């Protein structure tokens, strides 16, 4: 399995990119947000999900490990494939998608291309307990809720150590975000 790819963005087309890694080009499908943030000739690292099917092999790329983990949760839901998972993740940041699931926001999830109301309800029922507590409801912060910032290296590190998204989020709640990443990870591990 290909866990991540780091290389130069050689081409961009139709929400996909080609990443040149030492002369070998890997095509990655990206979410809308990740696609909009990459530029040709940038060096980037993407966490990947490698789908092998009878007729094709596909690579899906994510700028953060949290996004990849949410994607894996989404495609674990019966009836939600990789394309629907990418469409749901394209609705907003991974934290916004996580909050929508945690808050039971069917209308937000059903805005994704190819995802109807029944599929959105199934996503929420299956994943609500797996994504952790919401940190926001609409635009209002929830007092006492775990704070999760985008591109949180401590969150990515805990998930790389095998913590599920919910447990990693819970372990980091209450730990000062201004501390160095290594210190936040140590405190999170001690609190478990």
DASUL-V478644 format. One record per residue. N is the residue number from 1. SS is DSSP state (H for helix, E for strand, C for the rest). PHI is phi as a letter, one per 30 degrees, with the letter a starting at -180 (* if undefined). D_CENTER is the distance of its C-alpha to the mean C-alpha in Angstrom with 2 decimals. Layout:
n:N ss:SS phi:PHI d_center:D_CENTER
n:N ss:SS phi:PHI d_center:D_CENTER
This chain:
n:1 ss:C phi:* d_center:18.11
n:2 ss:C phi:c d_center:16.57
n:3 ss:C phi:d d_center:13.95
n:4 ss:E phi:a d_center:13.62
n:5 ss:E phi:b d_center:15.79
n:6 ss:E phi:b d_center:17.44
n:7 ss:E phi:a d_center:20.03
n:8 ss:E phi:c d_center:21.53
n:9 ss:E phi:d d_center:20.29
n:10 ss:E phi:c d_center:23.37
n:11 ss:E phi:b d_center:22.74
n:12 ss:E phi:b d_center:20.68
n:13 ss:E phi:a d_center:21.31
n:14 ss:C phi:h d_center:20.04
n:15 ss:C phi:i d_center:16.31
n:16 ss:E phi:b d_center:16.65
n:17 ss:E phi:b d_center:17.77
n:18 ss:E phi:c d_center:19.96
n:19 ss:E phi:c d_center:19.40
n:20 ss:E phi:d d_center:22.78
n:21 ss:E phi:c d_center:22.84
n:22 ss:C phi:h d_center:26.52
n:23 ss:C phi:i d_center:27.83
n:24 ss:E phi:c d_center:25.50
n:25 ss:E phi:c d_center:23.23
n:26 ss:E phi:c d_center:19.89
n:27 ss:E phi:d d_center:18.62
n:28 ss:E phi:b d_center:14.87
n:29 ss:E phi:d d_center:13.52
n:30 ss:C phi:b d_center:11.02
n:31 ss:C phi:d d_center:9.56
n:32 ss:H phi:e d_center:12.39
n:33 ss:H phi:d d_center:11.15
n:34 ss:H phi:d d_center:10.60
n:35 ss:H phi:d d_center:13.82
n:36 ss:H phi:d d_center:15.72
n:37 ss:H phi:c d_center:15.12
n:38 ss:C phi:c d_center:16.46
n:39 ss:C phi:b d_center:20.23
n:40 ss:C phi:e d_center:22.60
n:41 ss:C phi:i d_center:23.86
n:42 ss:C phi:d d_center:21.05
n:43 ss:E phi:c d_center:20.07
n:44 ss:E phi:b d_center:16.30
n:45 ss:E phi:c d_center:14.16
n:46 ss:E phi:b d_center:11.20
n:47 ss:E phi:d d_center:9.52
n:48 ss:E phi:b d_center:10.60
n:49 ss:E phi:c d_center:10.97
n:50 ss:E phi:c d_center:14.71
n:51 ss:E phi:c d_center:16.23
n:52 ss:E phi:c d_center:19.98
n:53 ss:C phi:b d_center:22.16
n:54 ss:C phi:d d_center:25.90
n:55 ss:C phi:c d_center:26.11
n:56 ss:C phi:a d_center:23.22
n:57 ss:E phi:c d_center:20.55
n:58 ss:E phi:b d_center:17.30
n:59 ss:E phi:c d_center:14.60
n:60 ss:E phi:c d_center:11.13
n:61 ss:E phi:c d_center:9.73
n:62 ss:E phi:b d_center:6.69
n:63 ss:C phi:d d_center:8.07
n:64 ss:C phi:b d_center:6.29
n:65 ss:H phi:d d_center:6.20
n:66 ss:H phi:d d_center:4.22
n:67 ss:H phi:d d_center:0.93
n:68 ss:H phi:d d_center:4.08
n:69 ss:H phi:d d_center:5.34
n:70 ss:H phi:d d_center:4.44
n:71 ss:H phi:e d_center:5.55
n:72 ss:H phi:d d_center:8.26
n:73 ss:H phi:d d_center:9.24
n:74 ss:H phi:d d_center:9.66
n:75 ss:H phi:d d_center:11.78
n:76 ss:C phi:d d_center:13.68
n:77 ss:C phi:d d_center:15.22
n:78 ss:C phi:e d_center:18.58
n:79 ss:C phi:j d_center:18.88
n:80 ss:C phi:c d_center:15.25
n:81 ss:C phi:c d_center:14.95
n:82 ss:H phi:e d_center:12.60
n:83 ss:H phi:d d_center:14.01
n:84 ss:H phi:d d_center:13.54
n:85 ss:H phi:d d_center:9.91
n:86 ss:H phi:d d_center:9.47
n:87 ss:H phi:d d_center:11.93
n:88 ss:H phi:d d_center:10.27
n:89 ss:H phi:d d_center:7.06
n:90 ss:C phi:d d_center:10.00
n:91 ss:C phi:d d_center:11.66
n:92 ss:C phi:a d_center:10.28
n:93 ss:C phi:d d_center:7.98
n:94 ss:H phi:e d_center:4.87
n:95 ss:H phi:d d_center:7.99
n:96 ss:H phi:d d_center:10.18
n:97 ss:H phi:d d_center:8.59
n:98 ss:H phi:e d_center:8.65
n:99 ss:H phi:d d_center:12.12
n:100 ss:H phi:d d_center:13.25
n:101 ss:H phi:d d_center:12.81
n:102 ss:H phi:d d_center:14.46
n:103 ss:H phi:d d_center:17.14
n:104 ss:C phi:i d_center:17.85
n:105 ss:C phi:d d_center:17.60
n:106 ss:H phi:d d_center:18.57
n:107 ss:H phi:d d_center:19.63
n:108 ss:H phi:d d_center:16.30
n:109 ss:H phi:d d_center:14.53
n:110 ss:C phi:d d_center:17.70
n:111 ss:C phi:d d_center:17.62
n:112 ss:C phi:d d_center:15.27
n:113 ss:C phi:e d_center:17.55
n:114 ss:C phi:i d_center:18.88
n:115 ss:C phi:c d_center:17.70
n:116 ss:C phi:d d_center:20.77
n:117 ss:H phi:d d_center:21.59
n:118 ss:H phi:d d_center:22.15
n:119 ss:H phi:d d_center:18.82
n:120 ss:H phi:d d_center:17.10
n:121 ss:H phi:d d_center:19.41
n:122 ss:H phi:d d_center:18.64
n:123 ss:H phi:e d_center:14.85
n:124 ss:H phi:d d_center:15.88
n:125 ss:H phi:d d_center:18.65
n:126 ss:H phi:d d_center:16.80
n:127 ss:H phi:c d_center:13.68
n:128 ss:C phi:e d_center:15.24
n:129 ss:C phi:d d_center:16.54
n:130 ss:C phi:c d_center:13.50
n:131 ss:C phi:c d_center:11.08
n:132 ss:C phi:j d_center:13.84
n:133 ss:C phi:d d_center:16.09
n:134 ss:C phi:d d_center:15.42
n:135 ss:C phi:c d_center:16.03
n:136 ss:E phi:b d_center:17.21
n:137 ss:E phi:b d_center:19.19
n:138 ss:C phi:i d_center:19.54
n:139 ss:C phi:c d_center:20.26
n:140 ss:E phi:c d_center:21.93
n:141 ss:E phi:d d_center:20.66
n:142 ss:C phi:c d_center:21.44
n:143 ss:C phi:d d_center:23.96
n:144 ss:C phi:i d_center:23.24
n:145 ss:C phi:d d_center:19.58
n:146 ss:C phi:d d_center:17.17
n:147 ss:C phi:c d_center:16.02
n:148 ss:C phi:b d_center:12.50
n:149 ss:C phi:c d_center:12.30
n:150 ss:C phi:d d_center:9.81
n:151 ss:C phi:h d_center:9.92
n:152 ss:C phi:d d_center:11.64
n:153 ss:H phi:d d_center:13.11
n:154 ss:H phi:d d_center:14.59
n:155 ss:H phi:d d_center:11.48
n:156 ss:H phi:d d_center:10.17
n:157 ss:H phi:d d_center:13.80
n:158 ss:H phi:d d_center:14.20
n:159 ss:H phi:d d_center:11.43
n:160 ss:H phi:d d_center:13.14
n:161 ss:C phi:d d_center:16.29
n:162 ss:C phi:j d_center:15.29
n:163 ss:C phi:d d_center:14.41
n:164 ss:C phi:d d_center:12.36
n:165 ss:H phi:e d_center:9.74
n:166 ss:H phi:d d_center:12.74
n:167 ss:H phi:d d_center:15.23
n:168 ss:H phi:d d_center:13.53
n:169 ss:H phi:d d_center:13.21
n:170 ss:H phi:d d_center:16.79
n:171 ss:H phi:d d_center:18.10
n:172 ss:H phi:d d_center:17.20
n:173 ss:C phi:d d_center:18.62
n:174 ss:C phi:i d_center:22.03
n:175 ss:C phi:c d_center:21.72
n:176 ss:C phi:e d_center:22.66
n:177 ss:C phi:d d_center:19.85
n:178 ss:C phi:d d_center:22.63
n:179 ss:C phi:d d_center:23.42
n:180 ss:C phi:d d_center:22.62
n:181 ss:H phi:e d_center:19.43
n:182 ss:H phi:d d_center:21.71
n:183 ss:H phi:d d_center:23.59
n:184 ss:H phi:d d_center:20.61
n:185 ss:H phi:d d_center:19.54
n:186 ss:H phi:e d_center:23.22
n:187 ss:H phi:d d_center:23.63
n:188 ss:H phi:d d_center:20.59
n:189 ss:H phi:d d_center:22.01
n:190 ss:H phi:d d_center:25.47
n:191 ss:H phi:d d_center:24.50
n:192 ss:C phi:d d_center:23.36
